[in-house]
Amino acid sequence: MESQKLESIVIDLQRLQQLQDDKSQKLKSIIIVSQRLQQLQNNINKEIIELLNSSNVSKRFDKSSISGQKSLKVECSLNLIQF
């Protein structure tokens, strides 16, 4: 009887370790995906800023006597449903 209890404890501990390992792996995957999405968003923001800098947008602000870099705020968001 004692031996069966010990066996079942060992099996339960193994299952618990496996569950913890699975959860840990899922968490690592989520972190990696989150980092990649953040990097993508940063790259898109940089690209938009480069496009604005190479366009006539700043001239439009200058004609209005407004500093475009201080007045214009560009935001980028990713629709995760599309991924």
Backbone as a printed PyTorch tensor [residue, N CA C, xyz], in Angstrom:
tensor([[[  0.8240,  -1.1950,   0.0000],
         [  0.0000,   0.0000,   0.0000],
         [  0.8650,   1.2540,   0.0000]],

        [[  1.8640,   1.2490,   0.8250],
         [  2.7880,   2.3800,   0.9360],
         [  3.4970,   2.6280,  -0.3920]],

        [[  3.8640,   1.5410,  -1.0500],
         [  4.5570,   1.6280,  -2.3380],
         [  3.6640,   2.2740,  -3.3970]],

        [[  2.3910,   1.9550,  -3.4180],
         [  1.4580,   2.5440,  -4.3800],
         [  1.3060,   4.0420,  -4.1500]],

        [[  1.2650,   4.4420,  -2.8990],
         [  1.1540,   5.8720,  -2.5820],
         [  2.3750,   6.6230,  -3.0840]],

        [[  3.5480,   6.0400,  -2.8650],
         [  4.7760,   6.6820,  -3.3250],
         [  4.8080,   6.7650,  -4.8460]],

        [[  4.3850,   5.6980,  -5.5160],
         [  4.3330,   5.7160,  -6.9740],
         [  3.4030,   6.8030,  -7.4750]],

        [[  2.2550,   6.9030,  -6.8720],
         [  1.2950,   7.9080,  -7.3200],
         [  1.8100,   9.3180,  -7.0470]],

        [[  2.5480,   9.5120,  -5.9670],
         [  3.1450,  10.8250,  -5.6930],
         [  4.1870,  11.1580,  -6.7490]],

        [[  5.0160,  10.2030,  -7.1080],
         [  6.0360,  10.4150,  -8.1400],
         [  5.3850,  10.7600,  -9.4680]],

        [[  4.3440,  10.0220,  -9.8350],
         [  3.6270,  10.2780, -11.0900],
         [  3.0040,  11.6660, -11.0500]],

        [[  2.3850,  12.0230,  -9.9540],
         [  1.7760,  13.3450,  -9.8250],
         [  2.8230,  14.4470,  -9.9190]],

        [[  3.9690,  14.2320,  -9.3090],
         [  5.0470,  15.2170,  -9.3870],
         [  5.5490,  15.3620, -10.8220]],

        [[  5.6280,  14.2620, -11.5350],
         [  6.0490,  14.3110, -12.9320],
         [  5.0320,  15.0820, -13.7710]],

        [[  3.7750,  14.8290, -13.5350],
         [  2.7140,  15.5420, -14.2610],
         [  2.7460,  17.0330, -13.9430]],

        [[  2.9470,  17.3360, -12.6830],
         [  3.0300,  18.7310, -12.2660],
         [  4.2070,  19.4270, -12.9390]],

        [[  5.3430,  18.7530, -12.9890],
         [  6.5160,  19.3220, -13.6520],
         [  6.2460,  19.5330, -15.1320]],

        [[  5.5820,  18.5750, -15.7560],
         [  5.2610,  18.6940, -17.1700],
         [  4.3200,  19.8790, -17.4090]],

        [[  3.3160,  20.0270, -16.5430],
         [  2.4020,  21.1620, -16.6700],
         [  3.1440,  22.4900, -16.5140]],

        [[  4.0310,  22.5370, -15.5470],
         [  4.8110,  23.7610, -15.3410],
         [  5.7020,  24.0400, -16.5430]],

        [[  6.3170,  23.0050, -17.0950],
         [  7.1540,  23.1670, -18.2830],
         [  6.3320,  23.6650, -19.4650]],

        [[  5.1340,  23.0990, -19.6500],
         [  4.2500,  23.5240, -20.7380],
         [  3.8570,  24.9850, -20.5770]],

        [[  3.4920,  25.3770, -19.3620],
         [  3.1120,  26.7690, -19.1080],
         [  4.2850,  27.7010, -19.3340]],

        [[  5.4540,  27.2830, -18.9070],
         [  6.6570,  28.0830, -19.0930],
         [  6.9560,  28.2730, -20.5790]],

        [[  6.8180,  27.2130, -21.3510],
         [  7.0590,  27.2840, -22.7930],
         [  6.0440,  28.2040, -23.4670]],

        [[  4.7890,  28.1140, -23.0720],
         [  3.7630,  28.9890, -23.6420],
         [  4.0510,  30.4460, -23.3130]],

        [[  4.4730,  30.7030, -22.0890],
         [  4.8010,  32.0640, -21.6820],
         [  5.9720,  32.5960, -22.4860]],

        [[  6.9880,  31.7680, -22.7000],
         [  8.1400,  32.1830, -23.5100],
         [  7.6960,  32.5110, -24.9310]],

        [[  6.8010,  31.7130, -25.4890],
         [  6.3000,  31.9470, -26.8430],
         [  5.5440,  33.2680, -26.9130]],

        [[  4.7300,  33.5340, -25.9140],
         [  3.9710,  34.7880, -25.8740],
         [  4.9180,  35.9830, -25.8000]],

        [[  5.9530,  35.8710, -24.9960],
         [  6.9250,  36.9600, -24.8590],
         [  7.6370,  37.1980, -26.1800]],

        [[  8.0320,  36.1250, -26.8650],
         [  8.7210,  36.2680, -28.1470],
         [  7.8110,  36.9320, -29.1770]],

        [[  6.5660,  36.4950, -29.2650],
         [  5.6140,  37.0940, -30.2050],
         [  5.3980,  38.5630, -29.8680]],

        [[  5.2660,  38.8750, -28.6020],
         [  5.0720,  40.2560, -28.1650],
         [  6.2660,  41.1200, -28.5530]],

        [[  7.4700,  40.5950, -28.3750],
         [  8.6720,  41.3420, -28.7380],
         [  8.7320,  41.5780, -30.2450]],

        [[  8.3600,  40.5620, -31.0150],
         [  8.3680,  40.7020, -32.4810],
         [  7.3430,  41.7380, -32.9400]],

        [[  6.1730,  41.7130, -32.3320],
         [  5.1490,  42.6980, -32.6920],
         [  5.6020,  44.1110, -32.3310]],

        [[  6.2350,  44.2600, -31.1760],
         [  6.7340,  45.5700, -30.7690],
         [  7.8180,  46.0480, -31.7390]],

        [[  8.6930,  45.1400, -32.1510],
         [  9.7380,  45.4870, -33.1060],
         [  9.1290,  45.8850, -34.4510]],

        [[  8.1240,  45.1580, -34.8880],
         [  7.4350,  45.4910, -36.1340],
         [  6.7980,  46.8640, -36.0360]],

        [[  6.1310,  47.1350, -34.9320],
         [  5.4930,  48.4360, -34.7480],
         [  6.5350,  49.5520, -34.7460]],

        [[  7.6650,  49.3470, -34.1040],
         [  8.7370,  50.3490, -34.0940],
         [  9.2640,  50.5960, -35.5020]],

        [[  9.4440,  49.5140, -36.2720],
         [  9.9290,  49.6560, -37.6490],
         [  8.9290,  50.4130, -38.5230]],

        [[  7.6580,  50.1350, -38.3250],
         [  6.6240,  50.8480, -39.0940],
         [  6.6240,  52.3230, -38.7220]],

        [[  6.7420,  52.6210, -37.4290],
         [  6.8100,  54.0230, -36.9970],
         [  7.9890,  54.7420, -37.6330]],

        [[  9.1530,  54.0970, -37.6570],
         [ 10.3400,  54.6970, -38.2730],
         [ 10.1050,  54.9650, -39.7510]],

        [[  9.4880,  53.9990, -40.4160],
         [  9.2160,  54.1500, -41.8440],
         [  8.2730,  55.3270, -42.1080]],

        [[  7.2430,  55.4540, -41.3000],
         [  6.3000,  56.5660, -41.4510],
         [  7.0010,  57.9000, -41.2310]],

        [[  7.8610,  57.9660, -40.2260],
         [  8.6050,  59.2050, -39.9590],
         [  9.5140,  59.5450, -41.1330]],

        [[ 10.1960,  58.5310, -41.6930],
         [ 11.0500,  58.7550, -42.8600],
         [ 10.2300,  59.2550, -44.0420]],

        [[  9.0510,  58.6690, -44.2530],
         [  8.1820,  59.1210, -45.3470],
         [  7.7430,  60.5640, -45.1510]],

        [[  7.3820,  60.8970, -43.9110],
         [  6.9570,  62.2690, -43.6370],
         [  8.1090,  63.2530, -43.8170]],

        [[  9.3020,  62.8480, -43.3790],
         [ 10.4590,  63.7290, -43.5150],
         [ 10.8340,  63.9580, -44.9720]],

        [[ 10.5990,  62.9630, -45.8330],
         [ 10.9520,  63.1050, -47.2480],
         [  9.7910,  63.6840, -48.0680]],

        [[  8.6910,  64.0040, -47.4230],
         [  7.5400,  64.5610, -48.1470],
         [  7.4900,  66.0770, -47.9700]],

        [[  6.4220,  66.6450, -48.4550],
         [  6.2220,  68.0950, -48.3540],
         [  5.4510,  68.4870, -47.1010]],

        [[  5.2310,  67.5640, -46.1930],
         [  4.4510,  67.8610, -44.9960],
         [  5.1000,  68.9730, -44.1850]],

        [[  6.4330,  68.8980, -44.0140],
         [  7.1070,  69.9280, -43.2140],
         [  6.9740,  71.2970, -43.8700]],

        [[  6.9680,  71.3500, -45.2240],
         [  6.7910,  72.6300, -45.9240],
         [  5.4070,  73.2080, -45.6420]],

        [[  4.4130,  72.3450, -45.5570],
         [  3.0510,  72.8070, -45.2500],
         [  3.0020,  73.4350, -43.8630]],

        [[  3.6910,  72.8090, -42.9090],
         [  3.7590,  73.3970, -41.5700],
         [  4.5150,  74.7150, -41.5920]],

        [[  5.6320,  74.7480, -42.3380],
         [  6.4320,  75.9790, -42.4160],
         [  5.6120,  77.1310, -42.9830]],

        [[  4.7940,  76.8470, -43.9800],
         [  3.9510,  77.8890, -44.5760],
         [  2.9530,  78.4320, -43.5590]],

        [[  2.5950,  77.5970, -42.5980],
         [  1.6500,  78.0220, -41.5660],
         [  2.3640,  78.5670, -40.3340]],

        [[  3.6870,  78.6690, -40.4150],
         [  4.5220,  79.1300, -39.2950],
         [  4.3710,  78.2200, -38.0700]],

        [[  4.2330,  76.9360, -38.3150],
         [  4.1190,  75.9550, -37.2380],
         [  5.2400,  74.9340, -37.4170]],

        [[  5.8810,  74.5880, -36.3450],
         [  6.9220,  73.5720, -36.4090],
         [  6.2730,  72.2030, -36.4780]],

        [[  6.4460,  71.5180, -37.6000],
         [  5.8080,  70.2200, -37.8170],
         [  6.2690,  69.1530, -36.8530]],

        [[  7.5610,  69.1590, -36.5320],
         [  8.0760,  68.1120, -35.6550],
         [  7.5040,  68.2200, -34.2520]],

        [[  7.1690,  69.4140, -33.8330],
         [  6.6230,  69.5780, -32.4820],
         [  5.0970,  69.4960, -32.4760]],

        [[  4.4750,  69.6880, -33.6360],
         [  3.0180,  69.7530, -33.6920],
         [  2.3650,  68.4670, -34.1780]],

        [[  3.1020,  67.6660, -34.8970],
         [  2.5220,  66.4870, -35.5110],
         [  2.8460,  65.2440, -34.6960]],

        [[  1.8270,  64.5000, -34.3550],
         [  2.0150,  63.2480, -33.6390],
         [  1.4500,  62.1310, -34.5010]],

        [[  2.2850,  61.1550, -34.7860],
         [  1.8670,  60.0230, -35.6060],
         [  1.8320,  58.7890, -34.7140]],

        [[  0.7240,  58.0840, -34.7580],
         [  0.5870,  56.8660, -33.9700],
         [  0.3590,  55.6930, -34.9110]],

        [[  0.9030,  54.5730, -34.5210],
         [  0.7670,  53.3580, -35.3130],
         [  0.2150,  52.2670, -34.4060]],

        [[ -0.7590,  51.5320, -34.8960],
         [ -1.2650,  50.4030, -34.1100],
         [ -1.4200,  49.2090, -35.0470]],

        [[ -1.2660,  48.0430, -34.4900],
         [ -1.4060,  46.8070, -35.2640],
         [ -2.7070,  46.1270, -34.8770]],

        [[ -3.4380,  45.6810, -35.8750],
         [ -4.6640,  44.9350, -35.6300],
         [ -4.2950,  43.4620, -35.5410]],

        [[ -4.2150,  42.9460, -34.3200],
         [ -3.7670,  41.5760, -34.1030],
         [ -4.7510,  40.5410, -34.6440]],

        [[ -5.9730,  40.9370, -34.8770],
         [ -6.9700,  40.0160, -35.4200],
         [ -6.5900,  39.6030, -36.8400]],

        [[ -5.8790,  40.4820, -37.5360],
         [ -5.4830,  40.2040, -38.9210],
         [ -4.3160,  39.2190, -39.0120]],

        [[ -3.6210,  38.9590, -37.9180],
         [ -2.4590,  38.0750, -37.9390],
         [ -2.8780,  36.6310, -37.7840]]])
